[in-house]
Amino acid sequence: MNDKIRSYLPMTETAFYILLTLQQVRYGYGIMQDVEALTKGRIKLGAGTIYGSLSRMEKDGLIKVVGEENRRKSYIATELGSELLRQEIARISEQYHNAMQMEGMNDEQH
């Protein structure tokens, strides 16, 4: 994996949720809506944040434009973007399992 891609790890929540939603074709506003729904309103991406992130991710080869209609671009994750997402999910999963293991140890000590 190249250094540009490594710079995404660990991923920000913004990048994580953008790649997660772009496992299917979405346009910018649709991504914003999906992220807000997935996080039950905890994360609300603004237009500047989303379009800046999309531009960088497209330049880095993580996503690609698959259509444009009425100045509205549709995006999808590339194979590289999907692989990065899988790596981040594995990293988060490891953290979760380690935390649960430690929590169990702490419960036994009390």
GUTI-508201 format. One record per residue: x, y, z of N, C-alpha, C, O in turn; residue in three letters. Coordinates in steps of 0.2 Angstrom, whole numbers, plus 5000, padded with zeros to 4 digits. Example, Ala and Ser with C-alpha at 12.3 -4.5 7.8 and 13.67 -1.06 7.14 Angstrom:
2
n_X:5066 n_Y:4972 n_Z:5039 ca_X:5062 ca_Y:4978 ca_Z:5039 c_X:5066 c_Y:4984 c_Z:5039 o_X:5071 o_Y:4983 o_Z:5042 rest:ALA .
n_X:5064 n_Y:4989 n_Z:5035 ca_X:5068 ca_Y:4995 ca_Z:5036 c_X:5064 c_Y:5000 c_Z:5039 o_X:5067 o_Y:5006 o_Z:5040 rest:SER .
REM end
This chain:
110
n_X:5004 n_Y:4994 n_Z:5000 ca_X:5000 ca_Y:5000 ca_Z:5000 c_X:5004 c_Y:5006 c_Z:5000 o_X:5009 o_Y:5007 o_Z:5004 rest:MET .
n_X:5003 n_Y:5011 n_Z:4996 ca_X:5007 ca_Y:5017 ca_Z:4995 c_X:5006 c_Y:5022 c_Z:5001 o_X:5001 o_Y:5021 o_Z:5005 rest:ASN .
n_X:5011 n_Y:5026 n_Z:5002 ca_X:5011 ca_Y:5031 ca_Z:5007 c_X:5005 c_Y:5036 c_Z:5008 o_X:5002 o_Y:5037 o_Z:5013 rest:ASP .
n_X:5002 n_Y:5037 n_Z:5002 ca_X:4997 ca_Y:5042 ca_Z:5001 c_X:4991 c_Y:5038 c_Z:5005 o_X:4987 o_Y:5041 o_Z:5008 rest:LYS .
n_X:4990 n_Y:5032 n_Z:5003 ca_X:4984 ca_Y:5028 ca_Z:5006 c_X:4986 c_Y:5027 c_Z:5014 o_X:4981 o_Y:5027 o_Z:5018 rest:ILE .
n_X:4992 n_Y:5025 n_Z:5015 ca_X:4993 ca_Y:5024 ca_Z:5023 c_X:4992 c_Y:5031 c_Z:5027 o_X:4990 o_Y:5030 o_Z:5033 rest:ARG .
n_X:4992 n_Y:5036 n_Z:5023 ca_X:4990 ca_Y:5043 ca_Z:5027 c_X:4983 c_Y:5043 c_Z:5029 o_X:4981 o_Y:5047 o_Z:5034 rest:SER .
n_X:4979 n_Y:5038 n_Z:5027 ca_X:4972 ca_Y:5038 ca_Z:5029 c_X:4971 c_Y:5034 c_Z:5035 o_X:4966 o_Y:5034 o_Z:5038 rest:TYR .
n_X:4976 n_Y:5030 n_Z:5037 ca_X:4975 ca_Y:5025 ca_Z:5043 c_X:4979 c_Y:5028 c_Z:5049 o_X:4984 o_Y:5031 o_Z:5048 rest:LEU .
n_X:4976 n_Y:5028 n_Z:5055 ca_X:4969 ca_Y:5026 ca_Z:5056 c_X:4964 c_Y:5032 c_Z:5052 o_X:4966 o_Y:5038 o_Z:5052 rest:PRO .
n_X:4958 n_Y:5029 n_Z:5050 ca_X:4954 ca_Y:5034 ca_Z:5047 c_X:4950 c_Y:5038 c_Z:5051 o_X:4948 o_Y:5037 o_Z:5057 rest:MET .
n_X:4948 n_Y:5044 n_Z:5049 ca_X:4944 ca_Y:5049 ca_Z:5052 c_X:4937 c_Y:5046 c_Z:5051 o_X:4936 o_Y:5042 o_Z:5047 rest:THR .
n_X:4932 n_Y:5048 n_Z:5056 ca_X:4925 ca_Y:5046 ca_Z:5055 c_X:4923 c_Y:5048 c_Z:5048 o_X:4919 o_Y:5044 o_Z:5045 rest:GLU .
n_X:4924 n_Y:5054 n_Z:5046 ca_X:4922 ca_Y:5057 ca_Z:5040 c_X:4924 c_Y:5052 c_Z:5034 o_X:4920 o_Y:5050 o_Z:5030 rest:THR .
n_X:4930 n_Y:5051 n_Z:5034 ca_X:4933 ca_Y:5046 ca_Z:5028 c_X:4930 c_Y:5039 c_Z:5029 o_X:4928 o_Y:5037 o_Z:5024 rest:ALA .
n_X:4929 n_Y:5037 n_Z:5035 ca_X:4926 ca_Y:5030 ca_Z:5036 c_X:4919 c_Y:5030 c_Z:5033 o_X:4917 o_Y:5025 o_Z:5029 rest:PHE .
n_X:4915 n_Y:5035 n_Z:5035 ca_X:4908 ca_Y:5034 ca_Z:5033 c_X:4907 c_Y:5036 c_Z:5026 o_X:4902 o_Y:5033 o_Z:5023 rest:TYR .
n_X:4911 n_Y:5040 n_Z:5023 ca_X:4911 ca_Y:5041 ca_Z:5016 c_X:4912 c_Y:5035 c_Z:5012 o_X:4908 o_Y:5033 o_Z:5008 rest:ILE .
n_X:4918 n_Y:5031 n_Z:5014 ca_X:4919 ca_Y:5025 ca_Z:5010 c_X:4914 c_Y:5020 c_Z:5012 o_X:4912 o_Y:5016 o_Z:5007 rest:LEU .
n_X:4911 n_Y:5020 n_Z:5018 ca_X:4906 ca_Y:5015 ca_Z:5019 c_X:4900 c_Y:5016 c_Z:5015 o_X:4897 o_Y:5011 o_Z:5012 rest:LEU .
n_X:4898 n_Y:5022 n_Z:5015 ca_X:4892 ca_Y:5024 ca_Z:5011 c_X:4893 c_Y:5023 c_Z:5003 o_X:4888 o_Y:5021 o_Z:4999 rest:THR .
n_X:4899 n_Y:5024 n_Z:5001 ca_X:4901 ca_Y:5023 ca_Z:4994 c_X:4902 c_Y:5016 c_Z:4992 o_X:4905 o_Y:5015 o_Z:4987 rest:LEU .
n_X:4900 n_Y:5011 n_Z:4996 ca_X:4900 ca_Y:5004 ca_Z:4993 c_X:4894 c_Y:5003 c_Z:4988 o_X:4894 o_Y:4998 o_Z:4985 rest:GLN .
n_X:4890 n_Y:5008 n_Z:4988 ca_X:4885 ca_Y:5009 ca_Z:4983 c_X:4885 c_Y:5016 c_Z:4980 o_X:4888 o_Y:5020 o_Z:4983 rest:GLN .
n_X:4883 n_Y:5017 n_Z:4974 ca_X:4883 ca_Y:5023 ca_Z:4971 c_X:4879 c_Y:5028 c_Z:4975 o_X:4873 o_Y:5027 o_Z:4976 rest:VAL .
n_X:4882 n_Y:5034 n_Z:4976 ca_X:4879 ca_Y:5039 ca_Z:4980 c_X:4881 c_Y:5046 c_Z:4977 o_X:4887 o_Y:5046 o_Z:4974 rest:ARG .
n_X:4878 n_Y:5051 n_Z:4978 ca_X:4880 ca_Y:5058 ca_Z:4976 c_X:4881 c_Y:5062 c_Z:4983 o_X:4879 o_Y:5059 o_Z:4988 rest:TYR .
n_X:4884 n_Y:5067 n_Z:4983 ca_X:4886 ca_Y:5071 ca_Z:4989 c_X:4881 c_Y:5072 c_Z:4994 o_X:4882 o_Y:5070 o_Z:5000 rest:GLY .
n_X:4875 n_Y:5075 n_Z:4992 ca_X:4870 ca_Y:5076 ca_Z:4997 c_X:4867 c_Y:5069 c_Z:5000 o_X:4865 o_Y:5069 o_Z:5006 rest:TYR .
n_X:4867 n_Y:5064 n_Z:4995 ca_X:4865 ca_Y:5057 ca_Z:4998 c_X:4869 c_Y:5054 c_Z:5003 o_X:4867 o_Y:5051 o_Z:5008 rest:GLY .
n_X:4876 n_Y:5056 n_Z:5002 ca_X:4881 ca_Y:5053 ca_Z:5007 c_X:4880 c_Y:5057 c_Z:5014 o_X:4879 o_Y:5054 o_Z:5019 rest:ILE .
n_X:4878 n_Y:5063 n_Z:5013 ca_X:4877 ca_Y:5067 ca_Z:5019 c_X:4871 c_Y:5064 c_Z:5023 o_X:4871 o_Y:5064 o_Z:5029 rest:MET .
n_X:4866 n_Y:5063 n_Z:5020 ca_X:4860 ca_Y:5060 ca_Z:5023 c_X:4861 c_Y:5053 c_Z:5025 o_X:4859 o_Y:5052 o_Z:5031 rest:GLN .
n_X:4864 n_Y:5049 n_Z:5022 ca_X:4866 ca_Y:5042 ca_Z:5024 c_X:4870 c_Y:5042 c_Z:5030 o_X:4869 o_Y:5038 o_Z:5035 rest:ASP .
n_X:4875 n_Y:5046 n_Z:5031 ca_X:4880 ca_Y:5047 ca_Z:5036 c_X:4876 c_Y:5049 c_Z:5043 o_X:4876 o_Y:5046 o_Z:5048 rest:VAL .
n_X:4871 n_Y:5054 n_Z:5042 ca_X:4867 ca_Y:5057 ca_Z:5047 c_X:4863 c_Y:5051 c_Z:5050 o_X:4862 o_Y:5050 o_Z:5056 rest:GLU .
n_X:4860 n_Y:5047 n_Z:5045 ca_X:4855 ca_Y:5042 ca_Z:5047 c_X:4859 c_Y:5036 c_Z:5050 o_X:4857 o_Y:5034 o_Z:5056 rest:ALA .
n_X:4864 n_Y:5034 n_Z:5048 ca_X:4868 ca_Y:5029 ca_Z:5051 c_X:4871 c_Y:5030 c_Z:5058 o_X:4871 o_Y:5026 o_Z:5062 rest:LEU .
n_X:4872 n_Y:5037 n_Z:5059 ca_X:4875 ca_Y:5039 ca_Z:5065 c_X:4870 c_Y:5041 c_Z:5070 o_X:4871 o_Y:5044 o_Z:5075 rest:THR .
n_X:4863 n_Y:5041 n_Z:5068 ca_X:4858 ca_Y:5043 ca_Z:5072 c_X:4859 c_Y:5051 c_Z:5073 o_X:4857 o_Y:5053 o_Z:5079 rest:LYS .
n_X:4861 n_Y:5054 n_Z:5069 ca_X:4862 ca_Y:5062 ca_Z:5069 c_X:4868 c_Y:5064 c_Z:5073 o_X:4869 o_Y:5070 o_Z:5074 rest:GLY .
n_X:4872 n_Y:5059 n_Z:5075 ca_X:4878 ca_Y:5061 ca_Z:5079 c_X:4883 c_Y:5065 c_Z:5074 o_X:4887 o_Y:5069 o_Z:5076 rest:ARG .
n_X:4884 n_Y:5062 n_Z:5068 ca_X:4888 ca_Y:5066 ca_Z:5063 c_X:4884 c_Y:5069 c_Z:5058 o_X:4880 o_Y:5065 o_Z:5054 rest:ILE .
n_X:4885 n_Y:5075 n_Z:5057 ca_X:4882 ca_Y:5079 ca_Z:5051 c_X:4887 c_Y:5082 c_Z:5047 o_X:4890 o_Y:5087 o_Z:5049 rest:LYS .
n_X:4888 n_Y:5080 n_Z:5041 ca_X:4893 ca_Y:5082 ca_Z:5037 c_X:4891 c_Y:5088 c_Z:5033 o_X:4885 o_Y:5088 o_Z:5030 rest:LEU .
n_X:4895 n_Y:5094 n_Z:5034 ca_X:4893 ca_Y:5100 ca_Z:5030 c_X:4896 c_Y:5099 c_Z:5023 o_X:4900 o_Y:5095 o_Z:5021 rest:GLY .
n_X:4893 n_Y:5103 n_Z:5018 ca_X:4895 ca_Y:5103 ca_Z:5011 c_X:4902 c_Y:5104 c_Z:5010 o_X:4905 o_Y:5100 o_Z:5006 rest:ALA .
n_X:4905 n_Y:5109 n_Z:5014 ca_X:4913 ca_Y:5110 ca_Z:5013 c_X:4917 c_Y:5104 c_Z:5015 o_X:4921 o_Y:5102 o_Z:5012 rest:GLY .
n_X:4915 n_Y:5100 n_Z:5020 ca_X:4918 ca_Y:5094 ca_Z:5023 c_X:4917 c_Y:5089 c_Z:5018 o_X:4922 o_Y:5085 o_Z:5016 rest:THR .
n_X:4911 n_Y:5088 n_Z:5016 ca_X:4910 ca_Y:5082 ca_Z:5011 c_X:4913 c_Y:5083 c_Z:5004 o_X:4917 o_Y:5078 o_Z:5002 rest:ILE .
n_X:4913 n_Y:5089 n_Z:5001 ca_X:4916 ca_Y:5090 ca_Z:4995 c_X:4923 c_Y:5090 c_Z:4995 o_X:4926 o_Y:5088 o_Z:4990 rest:TYR .
n_X:4926 n_Y:5093 n_Z:5000 ca_X:4933 ca_Y:5093 ca_Z:5001 c_X:4936 c_Y:5086 c_Z:5002 o_X:4941 o_Y:5084 o_Z:4999 rest:GLY .
n_X:4932 n_Y:5082 n_Z:5006 ca_X:4934 ca_Y:5075 ca_Z:5007 c_X:4934 c_Y:5071 c_Z:5000 o_X:4938 o_Y:5067 o_Z:4998 rest:SER .
n_X:4928 n_Y:5072 n_Z:4997 ca_X:4927 ca_Y:5068 ca_Z:4990 c_X:4932 c_Y:5070 c_Z:4985 o_X:4935 o_Y:5065 o_Z:4982 rest:LEU .
n_X:4934 n_Y:5076 n_Z:4985 ca_X:4939 ca_Y:5078 ca_Z:4980 c_X:4946 c_Y:5075 c_Z:4982 o_X:4949 o_Y:5072 o_Z:4977 rest:SER .
n_X:4948 n_Y:5075 n_Z:4988 ca_X:4954 ca_Y:5072 ca_Z:4990 c_X:4954 c_Y:5064 c_Z:4989 o_X:4959 o_Y:5061 o_Z:4986 rest:ARG .
n_X:4949 n_Y:5061 n_Z:4991 ca_X:4948 ca_Y:5054 ca_Z:4990 c_X:4948 c_Y:5052 c_Z:4982 o_X:4951 o_Y:5047 o_Z:4981 rest:MET .
n_X:4945 n_Y:5056 n_Z:4978 ca_X:4945 ca_Y:5055 ca_Z:4971 c_X:4952 c_Y:5055 c_Z:4968 o_X:4954 o_Y:5051 o_Z:4965 rest:GLU .
n_X:4955 n_Y:5061 n_Z:4970 ca_X:4962 ca_Y:5062 ca_Z:4968 c_X:4967 c_Y:5056 c_Z:4970 o_X:4972 o_Y:5054 o_Z:4966 rest:LYS .
n_X:4966 n_Y:5053 n_Z:4976 ca_X:4970 ca_Y:5048 ca_Z:4979 c_X:4968 c_Y:5041 c_Z:4976 o_X:4971 o_Y:5036 o_Z:4978 rest:ASP .
n_X:4963 n_Y:5041 n_Z:4972 ca_X:4960 ca_Y:5034 ca_Z:4969 c_X:4956 c_Y:5030 c_Z:4974 o_X:4955 o_Y:5024 o_Z:4972 rest:GLY .
n_X:4953 n_Y:5033 n_Z:4979 ca_X:4949 ca_Y:5029 ca_Z:4983 c_X:4942 c_Y:5028 c_Z:4981 o_X:4938 o_Y:5024 o_Z:4982 rest:LEU .
n_X:4940 n_Y:5033 n_Z:4977 ca_X:4933 ca_Y:5034 ca_Z:4975 c_X:4933 c_Y:5036 c_Z:4967 o_X:4939 o_Y:5039 o_Z:4965 rest:ILE .
n_X:4928 n_Y:5035 n_Z:4964 ca_X:4928 ca_Y:5038 ca_Z:4957 c_X:4921 c_Y:5040 c_Z:4955 o_X:4916 o_Y:5038 o_Z:4958 rest:LYS .
n_X:4921 n_Y:5045 n_Z:4951 ca_X:4914 ca_Y:5048 ca_Z:4948 c_X:4912 c_Y:5043 c_Z:4943 o_X:4915 o_Y:5041 o_Z:4939 rest:VAL .
n_X:4905 n_Y:5041 n_Z:4944 ca_X:4902 ca_Y:5036 ca_Z:4939 c_X:4897 c_Y:5040 c_Z:4935 o_X:4894 o_Y:5036 o_Z:4931 rest:VAL .
n_X:4895 n_Y:5046 n_Z:4937 ca_X:4890 ca_Y:5049 ca_Z:4933 c_X:4889 c_Y:5056 c_Z:4935 o_X:4891 o_Y:5058 o_Z:4941 rest:GLY .
n_X:4886 n_Y:5060 n_Z:4931 ca_X:4885 ca_Y:5067 ca_Z:4932 c_X:4879 c_Y:5070 c_Z:4929 o_X:4878 o_Y:5069 o_Z:4923 rest:GLU .
n_X:4874 n_Y:5072 n_Z:4933 ca_X:4868 ca_Y:5075 ca_Z:4930 c_X:4866 c_Y:5081 c_Z:4934 o_X:4866 o_Y:5081 o_Z:4940 rest:GLU .
n_X:4865 n_Y:5086 n_Z:4930 ca_X:4863 ca_Y:5093 ca_Z:4933 c_X:4868 c_Y:5095 c_Z:4938 o_X:4866 o_Y:5097 o_Z:4944 rest:ASN .
n_X:4875 n_Y:5095 n_Z:4936 ca_X:4880 ca_Y:5097 ca_Z:4941 c_X:4880 c_Y:5092 c_Z:4947 o_X:4884 o_Y:5094 o_Z:4952 rest:ARG .
n_X:4877 n_Y:5087 n_Z:4947 ca_X:4877 ca_Y:5082 ca_Z:4953 c_X:4881 c_Y:5076 c_Z:4951 o_X:4879 o_Y:5072 o_Z:4947 rest:ARG .
n_X:4887 n_Y:5075 n_Z:4954 ca_X:4891 ca_Y:5070 ca_Z:4953 c_X:4889 c_Y:5064 c_Z:4957 o_X:4887 o_Y:5064 o_Z:4963 rest:LYS .
n_X:4889 n_Y:5058 n_Z:4954 ca_X:4888 ca_Y:5052 ca_Z:4958 c_X:4895 c_Y:5048 c_Z:4959 o_X:4899 o_Y:5048 o_Z:4954 rest:SER .
n_X:4896 n_Y:5045 n_Z:4965 ca_X:4903 ca_Y:5042 ca_Z:4966 c_X:4902 c_Y:5035 c_Z:4968 o_X:4896 o_Y:5033 o_Z:4971 rest:TYR .
n_X:4907 n_Y:5031 n_Z:4968 ca_X:4907 ca_Y:5024 ca_Z:4971 c_X:4914 c_Y:5023 c_Z:4973 o_X:4919 o_Y:5026 o_Z:4970 rest:ILE .
n_X:4915 n_Y:5019 n_Z:4978 ca_X:4922 ca_Y:5017 ca_Z:4980 c_X:4925 c_Y:5013 c_Z:4975 o_X:4922 o_Y:5009 o_Z:4972 rest:ALA .
n_X:4932 n_Y:5014 n_Z:4974 ca_X:4936 ca_Y:5010 ca_Z:4970 c_X:4938 c_Y:5003 c_Z:4974 o_X:4936 o_Y:5003 o_Z:4980 rest:THR .
n_X:4941 n_Y:4999 n_Z:4971 ca_X:4943 ca_Y:4993 ca_Z:4974 c_X:4948 c_Y:4995 c_Z:4980 o_X:4948 o_Y:4992 o_Z:4985 rest:GLU .
n_X:4953 n_Y:5000 n_Z:4978 ca_X:4957 ca_Y:5002 ca_Z:4983 c_X:4954 c_Y:5005 c_Z:4989 o_X:4956 o_Y:5004 o_Z:4995 rest:LEU .
n_X:4949 n_Y:5009 n_Z:4988 ca_X:4945 ca_Y:5012 ca_Z:4993 c_X:4941 c_Y:5007 c_Z:4997 o_X:4941 o_Y:5007 o_Z:5003 rest:GLY .
n_X:4939 n_Y:5002 n_Z:4994 ca_X:4935 ca_Y:4996 ca_Z:4998 c_X:4940 c_Y:4992 c_Z:5002 o_X:4939 o_Y:4990 o_Z:5007 rest:SER .
n_X:4946 n_Y:4991 n_Z:4999 ca_X:4951 ca_Y:4988 ca_Z:5003 c_X:4953 c_Y:4992 c_Z:5009 o_X:4954 o_Y:4989 o_Z:5015 rest:GLU .
n_X:4954 n_Y:4998 n_Z:5008 ca_X:4956 ca_Y:5003 ca_Z:5014 c_X:4950 c_Y:5002 c_Z:5019 o_X:4952 o_Y:5002 o_Z:5025 rest:LEU .
n_X:4944 n_Y:5002 n_Z:5017 ca_X:4938 ca_Y:5002 ca_Z:5022 c_X:4939 c_Y:4995 c_Z:5026 o_X:4938 o_Y:4995 o_Z:5032 rest:LEU .
n_X:4940 n_Y:4989 n_Z:5022 ca_X:4941 ca_Y:4983 ca_Z:5025 c_X:4946 c_Y:4983 c_Z:5031 o_X:4945 o_Y:4980 o_Z:5036 rest:ARG .
n_X:4952 n_Y:4986 n_Z:5029 ca_X:4957 ca_Y:4986 ca_Z:5034 c_X:4955 c_Y:4990 c_Z:5040 o_X:4957 o_Y:4989 o_Z:5046 rest:GLN .
n_X:4952 n_Y:4996 n_Z:5039 ca_X:4950 ca_Y:5000 ca_Z:5045 c_X:4944 c_Y:4996 c_Z:5049 o_X:4945 o_Y:4997 o_Z:5055 rest:GLU .
n_X:4940 n_Y:4992 n_Z:5046 ca_X:4935 ca_Y:4988 ca_Z:5049 c_X:4939 c_Y:4983 c_Z:5054 o_X:4937 o_Y:4982 o_Z:5059 rest:ILE .
n_X:4944 n_Y:4980 n_Z:5051 ca_X:4948 ca_Y:4975 ca_Z:5055 c_X:4951 c_Y:4978 c_Z:5061 o_X:4951 o_Y:4976 o_Z:5066 rest:ALA .
n_X:4954 n_Y:4984 n_Z:5060 ca_X:4957 ca_Y:4988 ca_Z:5065 c_X:4952 c_Y:4990 c_Z:5071 o_X:4954 o_Y:4989 o_Z:5076 rest:ARG .
n_X:4946 n_Y:4992 n_Z:5069 ca_X:4941 ca_Y:4994 ca_Z:5074 c_X:4939 c_Y:4988 c_Z:5077 o_X:4938 o_Y:4988 o_Z:5083 rest:ILE .
n_X:4938 n_Y:4982 n_Z:5073 ca_X:4936 ca_Y:4976 ca_Z:5076 c_X:4941 c_Y:4973 c_Z:5082 o_X:4939 o_Y:4971 o_Z:5087 rest:SER .
n_X:4947 n_Y:4974 n_Z:5080 ca_X:4952 ca_Y:4972 ca_Z:5085 c_X:4952 c_Y:4976 c_Z:5091 o_X:4953 o_Y:4973 o_Z:5097 rest:GLU .
n_X:4951 n_Y:4983 n_Z:5090 ca_X:4951 ca_Y:4987 ca_Z:5096 c_X:4944 c_Y:4985 c_Z:5100 o_X:4945 o_Y:4984 o_Z:5107 rest:GLN .
n_X:4939 n_Y:4984 n_Z:5097 ca_X:4933 ca_Y:4982 ca_Z:5101 c_X:4934 c_Y:4975 c_Z:5104 o_X:4932 o_Y:4975 o_Z:5110 rest:TYR .
n_X:4937 n_Y:4970 n_Z:5101 ca_X:4938 ca_Y:4964 ca_Z:5104 c_X:4943 c_Y:4964 c_Z:5110 o_X:4942 o_Y:4961 o_Z:5115 rest:HIS .
n_X:4948 n_Y:4968 n_Z:5109 ca_X:4953 ca_Y:4969 ca_Z:5115 c_X:4949 c_Y:4973 c_Z:5121 o_X:4950 o_Y:4971 o_Z:5126 rest:ASN .
n_X:4945 n_Y:4978 n_Z:5119 ca_X:4942 ca_Y:4981 ca_Z:5125 c_X:4937 c_Y:4977 c_Z:5128 o_X:4936 o_Y:4977 o_Z:5134 rest:ALA .
n_X:4933 n_Y:4972 n_Z:5125 ca_X:4929 ca_Y:4968 ca_Z:5128 c_X:4932 c_Y:4963 c_Z:5132 o_X:4930 o_Y:4961 o_Z:5138 rest:MET .
n_X:4938 n_Y:4960 n_Z:5130 ca_X:4942 ca_Y:4956 ca_Z:5133 c_X:4945 c_Y:4959 c_Z:5140 o_X:4944 o_Y:4956 o_Z:5145 rest:GLN .
n_X:4947 n_Y:4965 n_Z:5139 ca_X:4950 ca_Y:4969 ca_Z:5145 c_X:4944 c_Y:4970 c_Z:5150 o_X:4945 o_Y:4970 o_Z:5156 rest:MET .
n_X:4938 n_Y:4972 n_Z:5147 ca_X:4932 ca_Y:4973 ca_Z:5152 c_X:4930 c_Y:4967 c_Z:5156 o_X:4929 o_Y:4968 o_Z:5161 rest:GLU .
n_X:4931 n_Y:4961 n_Z:5152 ca_X:4929 ca_Y:4955 ca_Z:5156 c_X:4934 c_Y:4954 c_Z:5161 o_X:4932 o_Y:4951 o_Z:5166 rest:GLY .
n_X:4940 n_Y:4955 n_Z:5160 ca_X:4946 ca_Y:4954 ca_Z:5165 c_X:4944 c_Y:4959 c_Z:5171 o_X:4945 o_Y:4957 o_Z:5177 rest:MET .
n_X:4942 n_Y:4965 n_Z:5169 ca_X:4941 ca_Y:4970 ca_Z:5175 c_X:4935 c_Y:4968 c_Z:5179 o_X:4935 o_Y:4968 o_Z:5185 rest:ASN .
n_X:4930 n_Y:4965 n_Z:5176 ca_X:4924 ca_Y:4962 ca_Z:5179 c_X:4926 c_Y:4957 c_Z:5184 o_X:4923 o_Y:4956 o_Z:5190 rest:ASP .
n_X:4931 n_Y:4952 n_Z:5182 ca_X:4933 ca_Y:4947 ca_Z:5186 c_X:4937 c_Y:4949 c_Z:5192 o_X:4936 o_Y:4945 o_Z:5197 rest:GLU .
n_X:4940 n_Y:4954 n_Z:5192 ca_X:4944 ca_Y:4957 ca_Z:5197 c_X:4940 c_Y:4961 c_Z:5202 o_X:4943 o_Y:4962 o_Z:5208 rest:GLN .
n_X:4934 n_Y:4962 n_Z:5201 ca_X:4930 ca_Y:4966 ca_Z:5205 c_X:4925 c_Y:4962 c_Z:5209 o_X:4921 o_Y:4964 o_Z:5213 rest:HIS .
REM end
